[in-house]
Amino acid sequence: MNVPVSGVAFADLVREHQSMVYSLSLHILRDPPAAEELAQEVFLQLHRNVSGLKSDAHVVHWLRKVTCHRAIDRIRRAKSHPEISFDSAPEPAVPCYQSDPMLSERIRKLVASLPADLRTAVVLRYQEELEPAEIAETLGQPVRKVKANLHKGLALLRDKAKRFLGEVEP
C-alpha cells in the first residue's frame, strides 16, 4: 500500500493524525503553544518524507517516533525550561475519563509532573496503548530501559497519588 502524496490526500493524512501528534507533543512538552509548533514541524517533515513511507502503519509509527524524538530534543535544548505547577498543567486534547472530571484532572496533573523520559514512556504505553517493544522501537531505546522507565513512572505516580489521598483524608 502506497501512502498518498497529493495535496488533498496529504491534508487528509494530517487531519487523520493531527490529534495524536498534538496530544503526544502536549503530554511530553506540557506547553500547548510549543506542542502546536512541534506538531506543525512534524507534519512539515512528514510532507518532505511521505514518499518513503510504505503503509498507513508505517506513517503512524513514523509520526510517533519523530514526534517523541523532536519533543525530547526540545526539552534537552531548553536547559532553563521551568517546571510548571500542577495548576498550570495542560489539558489533554482528548479527555480520557468522562465519568469523574476531578479524578481525570488530577491524573493528568500527576502524569504531567513526571520527568520527561518517564512521562513519555507512560503516555506511549497508556494513551497510545503501545507495548514496551513498540515504545522501545519508537524511542530507539532498549526494551529493558522502557520497562524500567514504565516501572519508575508508575511507582512515582503511585507515591504521588498516595500522598494526595493522605492530604485529602481527615
BAFI-3210 file (N, C-alpha, C; in Angstrom, 3 decimals, decimal comma, padded with zeros to 6 digits):
// residues 170
n [1|2|3|4|5|6|7|8|9|10|11|12|13|14|15|16|17|18|19|20|21|22|23|24|25|26|27|28|29|30|31|32|33|34|35|36|37|38|39|40|41|42|43|44|45|46|47|48|49|50|51|52|53|54|55|56|57|58|59|60|61|62|63|64|65|66|67|68|69|70|71|72|73|74|75|76|77|78|79|80|81|82|83|84|85|86|87|88|89|90|91|92|93|94|95|96|97|98|99|100|101|102|103|104|105|106|107|108|109|110|111|112|113|114|115|116|117|118|119|120|121|122|123|124|125|126|127|128|129|130|131|132|133|134|135|136|137|138|139|140|141|142|143|144|145|146|147|148|149|150|151|152|153|154|155|156|157|158|159|160|161|162|163|164|165|166|167|168|169|170]
n.u [000,851|000,683|001,468|-000,547|000,382|-000,571|-001,777|-004,403|-004,766|-002,671|-003,523|-005,725|-004,362|-003,011|-005,224|-006,223|-004,260|-003,525|-004,488|-003,336|-000,569|-000,405|-001,373|000,534|002,785|001,936|001,621|004,245|005,783|004,289|003,279|001,097|001,345|003,976|003,618|001,819|003,434|005,487|004,006|003,306|005,870|006,524|004,634|005,405|007,895|006,977|005,675|007,860|008,972|007,071|006,876|008,616|007,390|005,650|003,141|-000,018|000,351|003,096|003,288|002,005|003,725|006,085|005,290|004,821|007,392|009,037|007,755|008,090|010,933|011,608|010,308|011,642|014,194|013,704|013,223|015,695|017,271|016,257|017,496|016,945|014,316|011,498|009,889|006,448|003,615|001,192|-001,302|-001,109|-000,858|-001,246|-004,321|-005,402|-005,710|-007,809|-010,269|-009,689|-011,050|-014,323|-016,226|-015,529|-014,585|-012,916|-011,174|-009,927|-008,645|-006,807|-005,249|-004,126|-002,577|-000,813|000,557|001,697|003,556|005,652|009,115|010,474|011,380|010,198|007,517|007,076|007,301|005,151|002,947|003,046|002,565|000,059|-001,683|-001,326|-001,389|000,735|002,893|005,688|007,877|007,203|007,297|009,994|011,087|010,025|011,221|013,846|015,268|016,554|014,453|014,485|015,152|012,892|010,973|011,988|011,663|008,880|008,209|009,428|008,049|005,345|005,613|006,324|003,971|002,130|003,141|002,854|000,079|-000,730|000,238|-001,334|-003,904|-003,554|-003,428|-006,014|-007,699|-009,177]
n.v [-001,187|002,112|005,322|008,181|011,137|013,480|016,889|017,115|014,531|014,493|016,437|015,090|013,043|014,494|015,514|013,096|012,250|014,368|014,893|012,870|013,416|016,028|015,576|013,771|015,460|017,517|016,165|015,416|017,801|019,609|022,140|024,020|025,936|025,309|022,621|022,768|024,066|022,171|020,023|021,085|021,253|018,541|017,603|019,067|017,903|015,323|015,773|016,225|013,693|011,769|010,201|008,106|006,446|003,475|002,393|002,806|002,048|002,342|005,107|005,962|004,860|006,233|008,913|008,878|008,241|010,355|012,562|012,059|012,023|014,607|016,160|015,385|016,283|019,053|019,502|018,861|020,868|023,144|024,119|025,813|025,384|025,921|024,160|023,411|024,297|022,224|023,411|024,723|022,782|021,319|020,542|017,449|016,709|015,030|014,049|011,597|010,341|010,303|010,058|011,045|014,081|015,468|013,526|012,748|015,108|015,353|013,066|013,679|015,860|014,644|012,880|014,787|015,838|014,096|013,264|013,976|011,686|009,499|010,280|010,287|007,530|006,504|007,861|006,935|004,228|004,066|005,997|005,858|003,168|001,395|-001,435|-002,387|-003,162|-001,883|000,761|000,940|000,636|002,906|004,979|004,380|002,940|000,460|-002,332|-003,033|-000,613|000,918|-000,570|-000,231|002,552|002,721|001,265|002,882|005,286|004,576|003,834|006,291|007,714|006,247|006,781|009,575|009,719|008,396|010,198|012,381|011,361|010,976|013,610|014,408|012,788|012,820]
n.w [000,000|-000,941|000,333|000,005|-001,855|-002,927|-002,697|-001,594|-000,568|001,260|003,053|004,103|005,384|007,367|008,827|009,789|011,598|013,236|015,844|017,393|017,107|018,155|020,757|021,833|021,701|023,421|025,895|026,392|026,209|027,763|027,215|025,567|023,283|022,407|021,812|019,669|017,783|017,503|016,459|013,966|012,815|012,702|010,848|008,610|008,179|007,667|005,234|003,570|003,620|002,979|000,684|001,064|002,851|003,394|004,141|005,900|008,565|008,771|008,504|010,883|012,831|012,115|012,577|015,389|016,324|015,307|016,486|019,264|019,452|018,532|020,488|022,832|022,140|022,127|024,847|025,913|024,731|025,924|028,479|030,566|031,036|032,839|035,511|035,553|037,535|039,267|038,908|036,473|034,580|031,345|029,626|028,215|024,668|024,095|026,298|028,811|030,864|031,295|033,299|035,890|036,326|038,140|039,084|036,676|035,981|038,076|037,645|035,123|035,889|037,676|035,958|034,259|035,979|036,025|035,259|031,977|030,440|031,747|031,659|028,893|028,266|029,806|028,668|026,002|026,492|027,894|026,814|024,020|023,858|023,308|023,210|025,334|023,635|021,252|022,073|022,695|020,152|018,912|020,386|020,096|022,016|024,325|025,186|027,884|029,110|028,552|029,952|032,523|032,783|032,614|034,925|036,944|036,455|036,967|039,648|040,798|040,219|041,766|044,332|044,462|044,205|046,551|048,454|047,824|048,393|051,099|051,910|051,463|053,018|056,314]
ca.u [000,000|001,460|000,887|-000,851|001,234|-001,188|-002,110|-005,657|-004,529|-001,816|-004,386|-006,490|-003,413|-002,810|-006,455|-006,358|-003,259|-003,112|-004,777|-002,335|000,720|-000,525|-001,527|001,857|003,610|001,443|001,930|005,692|006,298|003,471|003,176|000,255|001,918|005,129|003,091|001,287|004,577|006,141|003,140|003,481|007,189|006,460|003,893|006,263|008,873|006,247|005,448|009,121|009,361|005,920|007,060|009,378|006,580|005,023|001,790|-000,601|001,013|004,426|003,080|001,714|004,982|006,990|004,818|005,091|008,840|009,546|007,169|008,768|012,328|011,666|009,901|012,755|015,260|013,332|013,417|017,150|017,801|015,750|018,081|016,309|012,874|010,986|008,837|005,170|002,893|000,037|-002,434|-000,968|-000,649|-002,178|-005,374|-005,148|-006,543|-008,998|-010,427|-009,560|-012,011|-015,504|-017,127|-015,141|-013,670|-011,913|-010,173|-009,152|-007,770|-005,710|-004,375|-003,359|-001,577|000,209|001,376|002,460|004,636|006,735|010,219|010,134|011,591|009,179|006,235|006,980|007,024|003,802|001,976|003,026|002,000|-001,331|-002,506|-001,218|-001,574|001,837|003,592|007,058|008,739|006,867|007,821|011,448|011,363|009,674|012,180|015,219|015,850|016,367|013,183|014,687|015,104|011,481|010,300|012,449|011,009|007,475|008,172|009,715|006,963|004,164|005,918|006,207|002,552|001,500|003,602|002,211|-001,352|-000,881|000,415|-002,535|-005,009|-003,254|-003,770|-007,463|-008,370|-009,081]
ca.v [000,000|003,336|006,467|009,227|012,310|014,678|017,890|016,769|013,313|014,831|017,138|014,041|012,364|015,398|015,501|011,786|012,002|015,574|014,849|012,008|014,120|017,136|015,037|013,294|016,653|018,220|015,402|015,396|019,159|020,285|023,538|023,986|026,584|024,527|021,384|023,125|024,337|020,894|019,250|021,655|020,843|017,111|017,421|019,562|016,851|014,234|016,158|016,014|012,281|010,885|009,261|006,956|005,661|002,442|001,991|003,622|001,671|002,954|006,535|006,121|004,595|007,334|010,108|008,732|008,275|011,709|013,445|011,826|012,448|016,075|016,705|015,161|017,216|020,396|019,550|018,885|022,178|024,175|023,827|026,654|025,100|025,847|023,192|024,081|023,849|021,378|024,226|025,166|021,623|021,385|019,548|016,646|017,017|014,183|013,624|010,153|009,832|011,138|009,900|011,821|015,110|015,845|012,467|012,788|016,286|015,036|012,090|014,418|016,668|013,745|012,438|015,952|016,132|013,122|013,675|013,801|010,332|008,634|010,736|009,816|006,090|006,295|008,344|005,994|002,948|004,117|006,799|005,297|001,723|000,663|-002,413|-001,933|-003,346|-000,826|002,011|000,869|000,892|004,303|005,879|003,957|002,548|-000,963|-002,661|-003,019|000,779|001,307|-001,220|000,445|003,863|002,487|000,864|004,073|006,249|004,115|003,908|007,704|008,066|005,647|007,522|010,891|009,514|008,097|011,454|013,184|010,780|011,241|015,006|014,580|012,079|013,553]
ca.w [000,000|-001,013|001,028|-000,978|-001,733|-003,488|-001,687|-000,926|000,207|002,394|004,024|004,783|006,261|008,511|009,634|010,432|012,644|013,953|017,287|018,029|017,140|019,106|022,102|022,271|021,920|024,601|027,102|026,639|026,412|028,765|026,813|024,361|022,091|021,938|021,230|018,350|016,914|017,240|015,562|012,627|012,325|012,394|009,607|007,529|007,937|007,025|003,841|002,848|003,638|002,821|-000,424|001,549|003,779|002,576|004,545|006,970|009,819|008,728|008,762|012,317|013,545|011,809|013,280|016,830|016,544|015,067|017,499|020,545|019,371|018,459|021,792|023,759|021,738|022,604|026,299|026,141|024,327|026,828|029,792|031,584|030,985|034,211|035,827|035,739|038,718|038,996|038,473|035,085|033,701|030,222|029,468|027,017|023,516|024,186|027,686|028,936|031,840|031,207|034,422|037,065|035,841|039,136|039,092|035,439|036,059|038,998|036,975|034,105|036,586|038,207|034,818|033,801|036,926|035,867|034,387|030,562|029,925|032,348|031,141|027,509|028,291|030,341|027,684|024,872|026,928|028,343|025,913|022,680|024,023|022,698|024,041|025,594|022,457|020,295|022,641|022,523|018,735|018,644|021,035|019,823|023,303|024,640|025,849|029,336|029,573|028,502|031,085|033,741|032,842|032,970|036,335|037,746|036,274|037,703|041,082|041,177|040,197|042,958|045,507|044,446|044,456|047,981|049,194|047,569|049,167|052,504|052,172|051,394|054,119|057,596]
c.u [000,884|000,717|000,636|000,006|000,625|-001,552|-003,358|-005,456|-003,645|-002,633|-005,234|-005,609|-003,166|-004,040|-006,592|-005,439|-002,915|-003,395|-003,768|-001,008|000,673|-000,592|-000,202|002,758|003,224|001,804|003,423|006,205|005,571|003,326|002,372|000,842|003,125|004,679|002,518|002,416|005,283|005,311|003,259|004,812|007,181|005,736|004,643|007,311|008,205|006,038|006,701|009,469|008,253|006,130|007,836|008,606|005,676|003,583|001,270|000,057|002,405|004,323|002,857|002,985|005,949|006,584|005,099|006,572|009,387|009,017|007,896|010,207|012,452|011,286|011,026|013,918|014,965|013,577|014,907|017,747|017,404|016,239|017,429|014,801|012,330|009,926|007,543|004,474|001,743|-001,110|-002,327|-000,679|-001,685|-003,203|-005,060|-006,098|-007,855|-009,150|-010,404|-010,557|-013,212|-016,304|-016,785|-014,125|-012,603|-010,806|-009,310|-008,207|-006,572|-004,730|-003,522|-002,254|-000,460|001,127|002,245|003,634|005,808|007,871|009,917|010,302|010,551|007,803|006,032|006,630|005,593|002,743|001,897|002,367|000,497|-002,236|-002,510|-001,363|-000,523|002,416|005,016|007,995|008,475|007,377|009,327|011,830|011,112|010,730|013,631|015,969|015,719|015,045|013,348|014,655|013,653|010,741|010,711|011,776|009,527|007,338|008,398|008,570|005,716|004,393|005,804|004,745|001,827|001,860|002,912|000,715|-001,599|-000,735|-000,796|-003,701|-004,801|-003,604|-005,272|-008,166|-008,179|-008,119]
c.v [001,234|004,460|007,564|010,458|013,560|015,630|017,549|015,541|013,605|015,555|016,126|013,298|013,200|015,372|014,196|011,635|013,220|015,512|013,967|012,752|015,254|016,615|014,507|014,477|017,359|017,472|015,373|016,787|019,924|021,779|023,591|024,714|025,816|023,233|021,650|023,345|023,040|020,050|019,773|021,222|019,375|016,890|018,002|018,506|015,647|014,548|015,921|014,538|011,296|009,864|008,020|006,054|004,731|002,084|002,943|003,321|002,294|004,451|006,766|005,921|005,761|008,591|010,029|008,899|009,691|012,679|013,292|012,329|013,973|016,711|016,553|016,086|018,632|020,528|019,630|020,242|023,273|023,901|024,646|026,486|024,972|024,760|023,965|023,511|022,945|022,195|024,656|024,017|021,641|020,270|018,721|017,039|016,238|013,749|012,107|009,569|010,760|011,136|010,778|012,885|015,504|014,804|012,543|013,985|015,994|014,051|012,794|015,237|015,799|013,255|013,590|016,259|015,157|013,722|013,260|012,364|009,354|008,977|010,229|008,341|005,823|006,730|007,382|004,671|003,043|005,023|006,179|003,779|000,907|-000,317|-001,912|-002,087|-002,266|000,533|002,053|001,186|002,357|005,254|005,526|003,590|001,042|-001,172|-002,588|-001,592|001,283|000,712|-000,571|001,808|003,736|002,136|002,078|005,077|005,857|004,159|005,354|008,145|007,503|006,437|008,891|010,766|009,214|009,367|012,346|012,680|011,004|012,667|015,201|013,958|012,839|012,875]
c.w [000,000|-000,317|000,008|-000,761|-002,356|-002,347|-000,901|-000,041|001,419|003,464|004,791|005,775|007,521|009,414|010,411|011,646|013,502|015,453|018,015|018,182|018,161|020,537|022,648|022,597|023,212|025,886|027,411|026,976|027,516|028,479|025,512|023,142|021,527|021,284|019,839|017,349|016,532|016,274|014,131|012,019|011,907|011,068|008,408|007,166|007,265|005,546|002,999|002,700|003,304|001,703|-000,001|002,500|002,990|002,932|005,608|008,309|009,896|009,029|010,256|013,131|013,349|012,573|014,781|017,119|016,390|016,121|018,831|020,513|019,326|019,790|022,805|023,430|022,219|024,104|026,622|025,811|025,308|028,248|030,900|031,588|032,403|034,349|036,024|036,973|038,313|038,408|037,018|034,133|032,583|030,240|028,230|025,889|023,556|025,638|027,796|029,930|031,861|032,505|035,629|036,664|036,853|039,197|037,845|035,430|036,952|038,367|035,924|034,765|037,146|037,086|034,325|034,717|036,811|035,042|032,936|030,072|030,482|031,799|029,709|027,470|028,760|029,324|026,497|025,265|027,171|027,520|024,521|022,667|023,278|023,707|024,273|024,393|021,410|020,780|022,443|021,083|018,397|019,183|020,742|021,086|023,475|025,392|027,363|029,896|029,582|029,690|032,402|033,889|033,173|034,448|037,243|037,670|037,051|039,209|041,571|041,207|041,416|044,208|045,586|044,739|045,930|048,815|049,026|048,387|050,658|052,877|052,233|052,581|055,434|058,558]
res [m|n|v|p|v|s|g|v|a|f|a|d|l|v|r|e|h|q|s|m|v|y|s|l|s|l|h|i|l|r|d|p|p|a|a|e|e|l|a|q|e|v|f|l|q|l|h|r|n|v|s|g|l|k|s|d|a|h|v|v|h|w|l|r|k|v|t|c|h|r|a|i|d|r|i|r|r|a|k|s|h|p|e|i|s|f|d|s|a|p|e|p|a|v|p|c|y|q|s|d|p|m|l|s|e|r|i|r|k|l|v|a|s|l|p|a|d|l|r|t|a|v|v|l|r|y|q|e|e|l|e|p|a|e|i|a|e|t|l|g|q|p|v|r|k|v|k|a|n|l|h|k|g|l|a|l|l|r|d|k|a|k|r|f|l|g|e|v|e|p]
***
